[in-house]
Amino acid sequence: MARKKLEPFDYLRRMLLKRRAGLADHRPVNHAPDDGDDPLESLDVRLRRMLDIVTRDLRNPKNMIFFVMYDIESNKVRRSVVKYLERMGCHRVQKSIFLADLPADTMARIQADLAEVQAMYDNQDSIMVVPLSLEQVKTMHIIGQRIDLDLIVKTRSTMFF
């Protein structure tokens, strides 16, 4: 007997169901505390993904580059937002910062979905979606690591004699 394929829940419906079920952080006894986030990939991997966006030769002209930044208290809500952003094609730059190069309508959908999630809960959380120009991204500086972005982004000329 063939099983009927169920339609996948959209993100907002899934979050609404979680809200109805209760999103309080319940830990089993003797469970080791954590900050609720998956470990980050290495800085090199994150930088390569970020720089692929900046140095891509053929960018879709209808795409927008933007950051999504958040400060979310609930581990369950934060994990859900992280998974949602990754599914939508955003690249994690830091624990609470994602960078994306996606169509403008996708950015608008992300913004609307996250606004609805924010409105679902009584919280002090904040989520920001910040559009950027390619030139702004190319002028970024990384502080704290010895990485020469000028050579990677090819903004510095090198002459050999």
VEXVOGU-703465 format. One line per field, with one value per residue: x negated, y, z of N, C-alpha, C, O, CB in turn; residue in one letter. Coordinates in Angstrom, 3 decimals. Glycine has a CB too. Layout:
REM residues N
n_c1	c(X; ...)
n_c2	c(Y; ...)
n_c3	c(Z; ...)
ca_c1	c(X; ...)
ca_c2	c(Y; ...)
ca_c3	c(Z; ...)
c_c1	c(X; ...)
c_c2	c(Y; ...)
c_c3	c(Z; ...)
o_c1	c(X; ...)
o_c2	c(Y; ...)
o_c3	c(Z; ...)
cb_c1	c(X; ...)
cb_c2	c(Y; ...)
cb_c3	c(Z; ...)
res	c(a; ...)
END
This chain:
REM residues 161
n_c1	c(-0.842; -0.665; -2.022; -0.707; -2.337; -3.336; -2.891; -5.580; -5.929; -5.777; -8.167; -7.111; -4.703; -5.664; -7.081; -4.955; -3.552; -5.465; -5.466; -2.904; -3.190; -4.900; -7.804; -9.614; -12.804; -13.503; -15.492; -16.792; -17.498; -20.848; -21.864; -24.298; -25.086; -24.663; -25.220; -23.274; -23.839; -25.070; -28.433; -30.731; -31.959; -35.394; -37.331; -38.621; -37.043; -34.585; -35.358; -36.145; -33.677; -32.322; -33.939; -33.702; -31.258; -31.829; -33.886; -32.896; -32.642; -30.424; -27.789; -24.349; -22.439; -20.022; -20.198; -20.667; -23.024; -23.229; -23.267; -22.162; -21.460; -21.260; -19.953; -19.010; -17.327; -16.160; -17.190; -15.966; -14.420; -16.471; -18.096; -16.278; -15.963; -18.571; -18.775; -16.737; -17.732; -20.043; -18.871; -17.616; -19.715; -21.612; -24.837; -26.726; -28.555; -29.480; -28.623; -26.084; -25.589; -24.781; -25.561; -24.349; -23.737; -21.297; -18.206; -16.173; -13.479; -13.624; -15.109; -13.231; -11.237; -12.560; -12.943; -10.244; -9.323; -10.990; -10.223; -7.600; -8.088; -9.430; -7.347; -5.717; -6.473; -6.843; -9.332; -12.696; -14.189; -16.161; -16.305; -18.087; -18.076; -20.263; -20.846; -23.525; -25.993; -28.064; -30.513; -30.700; -30.966; -33.406; -35.138; -35.404; -36.853; -38.761; -39.214; -41.419; -42.313; -45.033; -44.749; -45.113; -43.044; -43.126; -44.781; -43.326; -40.877; -41.838; -42.492; -44.865; -47.747; -50.301; -53.640; -56.042; -59.498)
n_c2	c(-1.171; 2.121; 4.949; 8.096; 11.037; 13.395; 16.915; 19.141; 21.021; 24.549; 26.952; 28.906; 27.729; 25.472; 26.701; 27.915; 25.665; 24.652; 26.693; 26.475; 24.011; 24.658; 26.327; 26.368; 25.922; 22.806; 20.657; 17.379; 15.636; 15.761; 16.561; 17.930; 21.371; 23.650; 26.122; 26.042; 26.172; 24.830; 23.701; 26.028; 26.080; 25.912; 28.959; 29.448; 28.001; 29.331; 31.909; 31.427; 30.728; 33.136; 34.863; 33.744; 34.685; 37.390; 37.442; 36.160; 35.693; 35.701; 36.997; 36.860; 39.425; 40.114; 39.423; 40.065; 41.130; 40.446; 40.792; 38.773; 39.218; 38.300; 38.272; 36.087; 34.703; 32.148; 28.839; 26.877; 28.353; 29.838; 27.792; 26.837; 29.075; 29.260; 26.841; 27.327; 29.612; 28.504; 26.557; 28.265; 29.251; 30.915; 31.818; 30.945; 33.208; 34.108; 33.141; 34.365; 35.628; 35.780; 35.618; 36.379; 35.885; 36.321; 36.130; 39.112; 38.759; 36.470; 37.416; 39.216; 37.424; 35.956; 38.024; 38.679; 36.208; 35.904; 38.157; 37.470; 35.213; 36.453; 38.009; 36.070; 35.355; 36.282; 38.215; 39.547; 39.609; 40.315; 40.791; 41.455; 42.433; 43.277; 44.935; 45.012; 46.563; 45.264; 46.532; 47.497; 45.112; 44.246; 45.994; 45.171; 44.459; 42.192; 41.627; 40.410; 38.033; 36.843; 37.363; 37.972; 39.686; 41.350; 40.124; 37.816; 38.792; 40.079; 42.818; 44.017; 44.678; 42.631; 42.541; 40.860; 40.490)
n_c3	c(0.000; -0.948; 0.645; 1.500; 0.647; 2.954; 3.175; 3.738; 6.772; 6.874; 8.005; 9.831; 10.674; 11.977; 14.085; 15.403; 16.293; 18.051; 19.911; 20.960; 22.185; 24.162; 24.909; 26.930; 28.419; 29.147; 30.884; 31.133; 34.218; 35.390; 32.961; 30.918; 30.976; 28.243; 25.674; 23.820; 21.134; 18.053; 17.525; 16.051; 12.672; 11.560; 11.578; 9.150; 7.283; 7.546; 6.738; 4.087; 2.892; 3.240; 1.764; -0.739; -1.537; -1.868; -3.783; -5.987; -9.436; -11.204; -10.115; -9.326; -10.563; -9.402; -6.818; -3.295; -0.928; 2.460; 6.056; 8.762; 12.032; 15.434; 18.793; 20.873; 23.549; 24.292; 24.020; 22.399; 20.550; 19.386; 18.249; 16.380; 14.714; 13.706; 12.212; 10.358; 8.974; 7.830; 6.157; 4.382; 2.955; 4.047; 5.352; 8.127; 9.959; 12.431; 15.835; 16.194; 13.800; 10.419; 6.931; 3.718; 0.215; -1.585; -3.524; -3.648; -2.950; -1.374; 0.772; 1.792; 2.543; 4.570; 6.396; 7.003; 8.052; 10.315; 11.746; 12.413; 14.026; 16.126; 17.144; 18.237; 20.811; 24.241; 24.908; 25.195; 22.957; 19.981; 16.478; 13.578; 10.199; 7.796; 4.922; 2.515; 0.426; -2.218; -2.243; 0.379; 1.792; 0.820; 2.048; 4.642; 7.853; 9.729; 13.046; 15.425; 14.393; 12.478; 9.476; 6.121; 4.420; 2.197; 0.299; -0.224; -1.186; -3.300; -3.503; -3.238; -5.073; -6.378; -7.256; -9.168; -9.585)
ca_c1	c(0.000; -1.468; -1.735; -0.539; -3.433; -2.874; -3.535; -6.403; -5.473; -6.628; -8.880; -6.247; -3.754; -6.431; -7.351; -3.690; -3.287; -6.395; -5.000; -1.731; -3.655; -5.702; -9.214; -10.479; -13.974; -13.475; -16.643; -16.722; -18.425; -22.242; -22.207; -25.350; -24.613; -25.297; -24.656; -22.196; -24.260; -25.995; -29.766; -31.016; -33.016; -36.637; -37.327; -39.002; -35.883; -33.602; -35.878; -36.089; -32.292; -32.005; -34.694; -33.140; -30.183; -32.416; -34.764; -32.222; -32.675; -29.091; -26.720; -23.030; -22.175; -18.794; -20.483; -21.078; -23.902; -22.721; -23.555; -21.097; -22.088; -20.220; -20.236; -17.823; -17.564; -15.741; -18.006; -15.154; -14.097; -17.730; -18.457; -15.334; -16.304; -19.820; -18.460; -15.942; -18.619; -20.898; -18.030; -17.296; -20.904; -22.486; -26.094; -27.046; -29.838; -29.775; -27.530; -24.783; -25.618; -24.753; -25.716; -23.671; -23.658; -20.078; -17.262; -15.518; -12.233; -13.992; -15.452; -11.971; -10.558; -13.293; -12.626; -8.855; -9.221; -11.632; -9.383; -6.476; -8.610; -9.698; -6.066; -5.043; -6.945; -7.067; -10.777; -13.504; -15.094; -16.217; -16.797; -18.315; -18.413; -20.971; -21.336; -24.855; -26.467; -29.265; -31.652; -30.779; -31.479; -34.821; -35.944; -35.352; -38.110; -38.642; -40.082; -41.618; -42.961; -46.026; -44.335; -45.266; -41.904; -43.455; -45.295; -42.268; -39.877; -42.577; -42.459; -46.252; -48.516; -51.607; -54.506; -57.199; -60.621)
ca_c2	c(0.000; 3.343; 5.952; 9.449; 11.909; 14.562; 18.173; 19.612; 22.242; 25.700; 27.353; 29.599; 26.779; 24.653; 27.516; 28.095; 24.406; 24.593; 27.662; 25.885; 22.906; 25.218; 26.397; 26.502; 25.051; 21.728; 19.771; 16.206; 15.654; 15.418; 16.952; 18.952; 22.640; 24.135; 27.415; 25.810; 26.318; 23.854; 24.303; 26.710; 25.532; 26.656; 30.315; 29.365; 27.554; 30.425; 33.003; 31.023; 30.866; 34.554; 35.475; 33.243; 35.618; 38.662; 37.324; 35.420; 36.428; 35.834; 37.125; 37.153; 40.849; 40.283; 39.032; 41.070; 40.664; 40.980; 40.124; 38.539; 39.186; 38.103; 38.067; 35.302; 34.062; 30.756; 27.918; 26.197; 29.317; 30.171; 26.643; 26.794; 30.168; 28.874; 25.830; 27.984; 30.447; 27.624; 25.981; 29.314; 29.548; 31.866; 31.241; 31.389; 33.893; 33.995; 32.423; 35.009; 36.443; 35.059; 36.415; 35.720; 36.500; 35.660; 37.023; 40.095; 38.217; 35.541; 38.245; 39.732; 36.302; 35.715; 39.140; 38.537; 35.024; 36.175; 39.129; 36.718; 34.406; 37.397; 38.445; 34.937; 35.094; 37.394; 38.139; 40.754; 39.264; 41.216; 40.216; 42.511; 42.064; 44.467; 44.827; 45.568; 46.576; 44.455; 47.372; 47.523; 43.825; 44.177; 46.841; 44.663; 44.180; 41.173; 41.976; 39.297; 36.929; 37.323; 36.908; 39.073; 39.670; 42.051; 39.158; 36.884; 39.515; 40.582; 44.279; 44.453; 44.212; 42.061; 42.576; 39.981; 40.938)
ca_c3	c(0.000; -1.054; 1.665; 0.993; 1.057; 3.693; 2.820; 4.853; 7.433; 6.662; 9.212; 10.782; 11.263; 12.913; 15.269; 16.104; 16.995; 19.181; 20.899; 21.619; 23.015; 25.250; 24.541; 28.097; 28.337; 30.129; 30.761; 31.995; 35.342; 35.072; 31.599; 30.926; 30.420; 27.022; 25.294; 22.878; 19.746; 17.507; 17.435; 14.794; 11.829; 11.756; 11.025; 7.740; 6.502; 7.557; 5.909; 2.672; 2.440; 3.180; 0.666; -1.999; -1.883; -2.273; -4.944; -7.052; -10.702; -11.783; -9.122; -9.866; -10.313; -8.616; -5.438; -2.318; 0.141; 3.723; 7.320; 9.738; 13.349; 16.429; 20.205; 21.253; 24.838; 24.345; 23.222; 21.386; 19.489; 18.706; 17.392; 15.269; 13.810; 13.039; 11.194; 9.320; 8.163; 7.033; 5.087; 3.415; 2.164; 4.734; 5.816; 9.477; 10.051; 13.859; 16.491; 16.023; 12.579; 9.153; 5.721; 2.604; -1.101; -2.034; -4.197; -2.784; -2.394; -0.309; 1.923; 2.328; 3.216; 5.813; 7.282; 7.447; 8.904; 11.603; 12.462; 12.986; 15.129; 17.214; 17.701; 18.876; 22.150; 25.152; 25.109; 24.996; 21.860; 18.838; 15.230; 12.594; 8.831; 7.335; 3.544; 2.273; -0.960; -2.407; -1.874; 1.837; 2.253; 0.455; 2.932; 6.014; 8.545; 10.762; 14.159; 16.340; 13.696; 11.519; 8.155; 5.187; 3.504; 0.955; -0.669; -0.590; -1.965; -4.459; -3.594; -3.197; -6.219; -6.069; -8.435; -9.067; -10.440)
c_c1	c(-0.891; -1.026; -1.632; -1.666; -2.853; -3.600; -4.369; -5.805; -6.355; -7.170; -7.953; -5.250; -4.457; -6.713; -6.075; -3.326; -4.210; -5.942; -3.825; -2.139; -4.463; -7.171; -10.122; -11.622; -13.930; -14.665; -16.427; -17.746; -19.787; -22.620; -23.240; -24.820; -25.362; -24.660; -23.594; -22.583; -25.146; -27.369; -29.973; -32.047; -34.265; -36.530; -37.680; -37.821; -34.857; -34.066; -35.812; -34.670; -31.916; -32.697; -34.248; -32.027; -30.773; -33.176; -34.146; -32.185; -31.275; -28.031; -25.421; -22.707; -20.903; -19.000; -20.851; -22.011; -23.365; -23.203; -22.246; -21.820; -20.992; -20.807; -18.982; -18.141; -17.281; -16.603; -17.207; -14.792; -15.354; -18.152; -17.551; -15.640; -17.585; -19.539; -17.675; -16.849; -19.539; -20.115; -17.737; -18.514; -21.822; -23.717; -26.447; -28.452; -30.345; -28.571; -26.173; -24.722; -25.686; -24.922; -25.061; -23.774; -22.502; -19.177; -16.537; -14.225; -12.496; -14.379; -14.186; -11.208; -11.225; -12.937; -11.209; -8.696; -9.823; -10.853; -8.195; -6.920; -8.853; -8.399; -5.348; -5.351; -7.110; -8.542; -11.422; -14.494; -15.118; -16.820; -16.935; -18.660; -18.982; -21.466; -22.679; -25.123; -27.730; -30.497; -31.819; -31.366; -32.973; -35.709; -35.938; -36.756; -37.842; -39.676; -40.204; -42.260; -43.938; -45.709; -44.406; -44.162; -42.210; -43.965; -44.204; -41.255; -40.493; -42.443; -43.875; -46.970; -49.858; -52.415; -55.693; -58.258; -61.569)
c_c2	c(1.240; 4.338; 7.321; 10.312; 13.143; 15.807; 18.648; 20.894; 23.390; 26.138; 27.981; 28.658; 25.901; 25.429; 27.735; 26.833; 24.246; 25.534; 27.090; 24.751; 23.399; 25.175; 26.581; 25.503; 24.023; 20.831; 18.546; 16.331; 15.160; 15.713; 18.066; 20.241; 22.979; 25.464; 27.266; 25.914; 25.165; 24.505; 24.933; 25.938; 26.366; 28.028; 30.300; 28.984; 28.677; 31.583; 32.663; 31.171; 32.324; 35.214; 34.955; 34.160; 36.894; 38.547; 36.572; 36.269; 36.693; 35.834; 37.416; 38.614; 41.107; 39.915; 40.244; 40.402; 41.278; 40.143; 39.883; 38.370; 39.056; 38.003; 37.404; 34.517; 32.564; 29.887; 27.273; 27.138; 29.630; 29.040; 26.567; 27.882; 29.834; 27.879; 26.438; 28.808; 29.596; 26.993; 27.011; 29.726; 30.581; 31.123; 31.821; 31.960; 33.837; 33.338; 33.055; 35.892; 35.531; 36.055; 35.649; 36.561; 35.793; 36.644; 37.926; 39.554; 37.196; 36.316; 38.785; 38.635; 35.993; 36.787; 39.004; 37.343; 35.280; 37.205; 38.428; 35.852; 35.297; 37.804; 37.331; 34.822; 36.382; 37.352; 39.507; 40.543; 40.353; 40.478; 41.371; 41.889; 43.338; 44.256; 45.543; 45.656; 45.716; 45.239; 47.440; 46.228; 43.730; 45.020; 46.357; 44.416; 43.119; 41.502; 40.752; 38.087; 37.514; 36.725; 38.105; 39.009; 40.365; 41.081; 38.198; 37.551; 40.126; 42.091; 44.839; 43.855; 43.689; 42.045; 41.657; 40.490; 39.802)
c_c3	c(0.000; 0.014; 1.020; 1.545; 1.742; 3.225; 4.004; 5.450; 7.013; 8.025; 10.244; 11.439; 12.298; 14.196; 16.077; 16.887; 18.203; 20.289; 21.689; 22.558; 24.207; 24.902; 25.743; 27.971; 29.464; 29.869; 31.633; 33.132; 34.875; 33.619; 31.662; 30.326; 29.139; 26.664; 24.216; 21.420; 19.328; 17.442; 16.064; 13.991; 12.060; 11.088; 9.543; 6.857; 6.420; 6.685; 4.430; 2.120; 2.267; 1.986; -0.689; -2.480; -2.480; -3.583; -6.114; -8.326; -11.243; -10.686; -9.834; -9.554; -9.507; -7.142; -4.590; -1.320; 1.425; 4.897; 8.046; 11.068; 14.392; 17.826; 20.770; 22.518; 24.837; 23.430; 22.105; 20.235; 18.692; 17.776; 16.174; 14.243; 13.034; 11.918; 10.039; 8.402; 7.291; 5.887; 4.002; 2.582; 2.786; 5.269; 7.177; 9.509; 11.485; 14.514; 16.222; 14.780; 11.361; 8.011; 4.583; 1.344; -1.799; -2.771; -3.194; -2.184; -1.289; 0.943; 2.587; 3.074; 4.555; 6.840; 7.847; 8.392; 10.279; 12.414; 13.110; 14.151; 16.342; 17.909; 18.461; 20.364; 22.941; 25.530; 24.936; 23.853; 20.801; 17.653; 14.244; 11.245; 8.200; 5.905; 3.388; 0.786; -1.031; -1.970; -0.354; 2.374; 1.958; 1.364; 4.385; 6.548; 9.597; 11.825; 15.051; 15.692; 12.685; 10.145; 7.229; 4.141; 2.187; -0.110; -1.134; -1.510; -3.222; -4.624; -3.532; -4.393; -5.748; -7.348; -8.176; -10.026; -10.685)
o_c1	c(-1.767; 0.164; -2.385; -1.923; -1.999; -4.791; -3.921; -5.255; -7.558; -6.663; -8.008; -4.981; -3.908; -6.596; -6.115; -2.845; -3.788; -6.031; -3.760; -1.516; -4.690; -7.722; -11.294; -11.439; -14.280; -14.830; -15.930; -18.738; -19.871; -23.597; -23.059; -24.172; -26.535; -23.678; -23.061; -21.729; -25.877; -27.470; -29.464; -32.893; -34.196; -35.746; -37.102; -37.621; -34.317; -33.262; -35.463; -34.480; -31.278; -32.097; -34.398; -31.869; -30.272; -33.121; -34.807; -31.751; -30.983; -27.450; -25.397; -22.703; -20.721; -18.095; -21.278; -21.805; -23.081; -23.504; -21.323; -22.677; -19.918; -21.983; -18.010; -19.108; -18.095; -16.733; -17.703; -14.856; -15.315; -18.529; -18.004; -15.581; -17.668; -20.014; -17.916; -16.741; -19.784; -20.623; -17.623; -18.371; -22.727; -23.639; -26.466; -29.418; -31.519; -27.600; -25.194; -23.898; -26.526; -24.480; -25.194; -23.883; -22.694; -19.358; -16.319; -13.904; -11.691; -14.021; -14.088; -10.606; -10.542; -12.665; -11.001; -8.017; -9.232; -10.826; -7.822; -6.217; -8.514; -8.363; -4.452; -4.559; -7.466; -8.953; -10.766; -15.521; -14.225; -17.722; -16.014; -19.439; -18.286; -22.401; -22.936; -24.550; -28.382; -31.423; -32.943; -32.171; -33.726; -36.914; -36.418; -37.705; -36.814; -40.865; -39.200; -42.713; -43.682; -46.305; -43.820; -44.315; -41.626; -43.619; -44.165; -40.822; -39.784; -42.297; -44.065; -46.820; -50.471; -51.942; -56.277; -57.949; -62.572)
o_c2	c(1.382; 4.542; 7.651; 10.322; 13.838; 15.759; 18.569; 21.733; 23.216; 25.721; 27.619; 28.777; 25.624; 24.872; 27.741; 26.922; 23.762; 25.199; 27.206; 24.549; 22.650; 24.108; 26.922; 24.387; 24.331; 20.305; 18.662; 17.050; 14.244; 15.165; 19.041; 20.215; 22.641; 25.880; 28.268; 25.759; 24.595; 25.725; 24.446; 25.236; 27.420; 28.225; 31.056; 29.578; 28.947; 32.178; 33.512; 31.677; 32.706; 36.029; 35.650; 34.385; 37.411; 39.457; 36.367; 37.420; 37.802; 34.795; 38.136; 39.001; 42.205; 40.074; 41.284; 39.255; 42.475; 38.958; 40.694; 37.499; 39.638; 37.695; 38.082; 33.756; 31.788; 30.153; 27.132; 26.745; 29.684; 29.294; 26.269; 27.635; 30.098; 28.057; 26.108; 28.709; 29.937; 26.898; 26.659; 30.468; 31.079; 29.939; 33.039; 31.293; 33.548; 33.008; 32.332; 36.804; 34.634; 37.200; 34.429; 37.785; 34.804; 37.856; 37.548; 39.855; 37.061; 35.923; 38.804; 38.892; 35.791; 36.487; 39.196; 37.447; 34.914; 37.131; 38.757; 35.758; 34.924; 37.929; 37.618; 34.243; 37.427; 36.553; 40.485; 41.218; 41.198; 39.654; 42.173; 40.939; 44.346; 43.486; 46.552; 44.912; 45.473; 44.670; 47.441; 46.244; 43.187; 44.780; 47.067; 44.196; 43.149; 41.637; 40.127; 37.188; 38.570; 35.738; 39.148; 38.362; 40.019; 41.205; 37.815; 36.957; 40.623; 42.590; 46.035; 42.670; 44.240; 41.596; 41.675; 40.878; 39.973)
o_c3	c(0.853; 0.253; 0.104; 2.749; 1.192; 2.914; 5.148; 4.736; 6.818; 9.067; 11.419; 12.634; 13.364; 15.288; 17.307; 18.016; 19.254; 21.470; 22.912; 23.600; 25.157; 24.631; 25.581; 27.483; 30.604; 28.768; 32.754; 33.008; 34.057; 33.110; 32.392; 29.279; 28.974; 27.279; 23.741; 20.547; 20.138; 17.317; 15.054; 14.545; 12.692; 10.159; 8.762; 5.799; 5.347; 5.967; 3.609; 1.014; 1.286; 1.285; -1.693; -3.679; -3.478; -4.410; -7.132; -8.298; -11.692; -10.371; -10.832; -8.385; -8.981; -6.322; -5.090; -0.923; 1.481; 4.760; 7.958; 11.218; 14.247; 18.013; 21.104; 22.557; 25.337; 22.236; 20.987; 19.070; 17.463; 16.632; 15.069; 13.039; 11.834; 10.797; 8.877; 7.180; 6.134; 4.769; 2.828; 1.610; 2.116; 5.598; 7.358; 9.138; 11.720; 13.834; 16.037; 14.709; 11.279; 8.109; 4.485; 1.400; -2.507; -2.659; -2.043; -1.035; -0.368; 2.053; 3.814; 4.116; 5.558; 8.002; 9.045; 9.413; 11.295; 13.642; 14.237; 15.157; 17.465; 19.134; 19.255; 21.108; 22.396; 26.371; 24.578; 23.787; 20.729; 17.803; 14.088; 11.166; 8.080; 5.685; 4.046; -0.011; -0.015; -1.391; 0.147; 3.304; 2.766; 1.440; 5.269; 5.795; 10.274; 11.534; 15.394; 16.402; 12.106; 9.715; 7.520; 3.105; 1.160; -1.284; -2.303; -2.497; -4.096; -5.740; -3.755; -4.691; -4.833; -8.392; -7.093; -11.153; -11.377)
cb_c1	c(0.960; -1.340; -2.819; 0.856; -4.316; -3.073; -2.485; -7.862; -5.477; -5.851; -9.988; -5.507; -3.105; -7.750; -7.963; -2.570; -3.458; -7.825; -4.595; -0.731; -4.487; -5.449; -9.435; -9.683; -15.284; -12.138; -17.954; -16.969; -17.896; -22.484; -20.946; -26.599; -24.777; -25.158; -25.755; -21.122; -24.988; -25.534; -30.859; -31.506; -32.605; -37.847; -38.310; -40.127; -35.245; -33.357; -37.318; -36.572; -31.339; -32.415; -36.179; -32.609; -29.320; -33.337; -36.026; -30.784; -33.486; -28.822; -27.037; -21.942; -22.081; -17.671; -21.612; -19.843; -25.423; -21.191; -24.532; -20.188; -22.957; -19.414; -20.596; -17.382; -16.727; -14.268; -18.600; -13.876; -13.487; -18.845; -18.373; -13.904; -16.476; -20.816; -17.663; -14.853; -19.453; -21.511; -16.705; -16.733; -20.500; -21.723; -27.231; -26.907; -29.716; -30.089; -27.771; -24.455; -26.826; -23.431; -27.228; -22.200; -25.030; -19.332; -16.242; -15.229; -11.402; -15.152; -16.374; -11.101; -10.566; -14.822; -12.774; -7.921; -9.913; -13.062; -8.889; -5.821; -9.919; -10.428; -5.172; -5.433; -8.249; -6.129; -11.401; -14.255; -14.685; -17.037; -15.832; -19.445; -17.145; -22.155; -20.304; -25.934; -26.749; -29.401; -31.480; -29.399; -30.715; -35.002; -35.439; -34.522; -38.711; -38.845; -39.534; -40.319; -41.914; -47.479; -42.894; -46.657; -40.708; -44.504; -46.457; -41.572; -39.229; -42.100; -41.593; -46.942; -48.705; -51.486; -54.983; -56.822; -61.376)
cb_c2	c(-0.005; 3.970; 5.952; 10.029; 12.314; 14.364; 19.247; 19.860; 22.086; 26.861; 28.321; 30.723; 25.900; 24.187; 28.868; 28.450; 23.212; 24.949; 28.985; 25.364; 21.945; 24.465; 27.519; 26.278; 25.878; 20.923; 20.501; 14.912; 14.787; 13.952; 17.403; 18.471; 23.773; 23.107; 28.348; 26.750; 27.640; 23.350; 23.250; 28.136; 25.524; 25.865; 31.211; 28.358; 26.282; 30.918; 33.329; 29.562; 30.196; 35.248; 35.224; 31.802; 35.952; 39.176; 36.648; 35.017; 35.660; 34.699; 38.235; 36.188; 41.580; 39.430; 38.000; 41.709; 41.057; 41.033; 40.961; 37.260; 40.461; 36.859; 39.434; 34.336; 34.721; 30.633; 26.840; 25.633; 30.622; 30.456; 25.322; 26.945; 31.492; 28.267; 24.674; 28.885; 31.364; 26.531; 25.445; 30.528; 30.013; 32.587; 31.501; 30.232; 35.357; 35.399; 32.362; 35.834; 37.426; 34.255; 36.716; 35.455; 36.378; 35.039; 36.205; 41.368; 37.574; 34.622; 39.406; 40.307; 35.041; 35.696; 40.475; 38.379; 33.833; 36.659; 40.237; 35.848; 33.678; 38.645; 38.961; 33.656; 34.338; 37.313; 37.135; 41.131; 37.935; 42.490; 39.083; 43.467; 41.494; 44.800; 45.412; 44.724; 48.050; 44.013; 48.784; 47.764; 42.656; 44.622; 48.271; 43.369; 45.473; 39.722; 43.207; 38.903; 36.001; 36.945; 36.280; 39.040; 40.322; 43.138; 38.373; 36.345; 40.608; 39.890; 44.880; 44.040; 45.337; 40.627; 44.039; 38.498; 42.118)
cb_c3	c(1.216; -2.472; 2.762; 1.380; -0.165; 5.195; 2.411; 4.385; 8.968; 5.950; 8.862; 10.090; 10.163; 12.270; 14.865; 15.110; 16.037; 18.729; 20.215; 20.571; 22.188; 26.556; 23.567; 29.420; 28.402; 30.066; 31.152; 31.175; 36.515; 35.361; 30.803; 30.149; 31.443; 25.850; 24.810; 23.145; 19.542; 16.101; 17.707; 15.053; 10.313; 11.190; 11.790; 7.558; 7.129; 8.994; 6.299; 2.507; 3.423; 4.487; 0.845; -1.830; -0.638; -1.192; -4.545; -6.620; -11.732; -12.787; -8.089; -9.273; -11.622; -9.210; -5.398; -1.596; -0.114; 3.709; 8.197; 9.369; 13.600; 16.110; 20.961; 20.096; 25.885; 23.958; 24.109; 22.021; 20.082; 19.734; 18.187; 15.783; 14.598; 14.053; 11.815; 9.955; 9.062; 7.916; 5.668; 4.137; 0.821; 5.896; 4.799; 10.484; 9.573; 14.508; 17.979; 17.244; 12.591; 8.995; 5.415; 2.945; -1.919; -0.845; -5.001; -3.565; -3.500; -0.758; 1.499; 1.194; 2.317; 5.556; 6.533; 6.236; 8.244; 11.388; 11.501; 11.919; 14.715; 16.679; 16.592; 18.187; 22.104; 26.427; 24.136; 26.297; 21.230; 19.171; 14.677; 13.059; 8.022; 8.276; 2.556; 2.959; -1.462; -3.881; -2.449; 2.444; 1.582; -0.975; 2.871; 6.082; 9.190; 10.182; 14.953; 16.933; 12.998; 11.975; 8.175; 4.519; 4.154; 1.220; -0.065; 0.661; -1.114; -5.717; -2.463; -1.862; -7.255; -5.458; -8.757; -9.377; -9.802)
res	c(m; a; r; k; k; l; e; p; f; d; y; l; r; r; m; l; l; k; r; r; a; g; l; a; d; h; r; p; v; n; h; a; p; d; d; g; d; d; p; l; e; s; l; d; v; r; l; r; r; m; l; d; i; v; t; r; d; l; r; n; p; k; n; m; i; f; f; v; m; y; d; i; e; s; n; k; v; r; r; s; v; v; k; y; l; e; r; m; g; c; h; r; v; q; k; s; i; f; l; a; d; l; p; a; d; t; m; a; r; i; q; a; d; l; a; e; v; q; a; m; y; d; n; q; d; s; i; m; v; v; p; l; s; l; e; q; v; k; t; m; h; i; i; g; q; r; i; d; l; d; l; i; v; k; t; r; s; t; m; f; f)
END
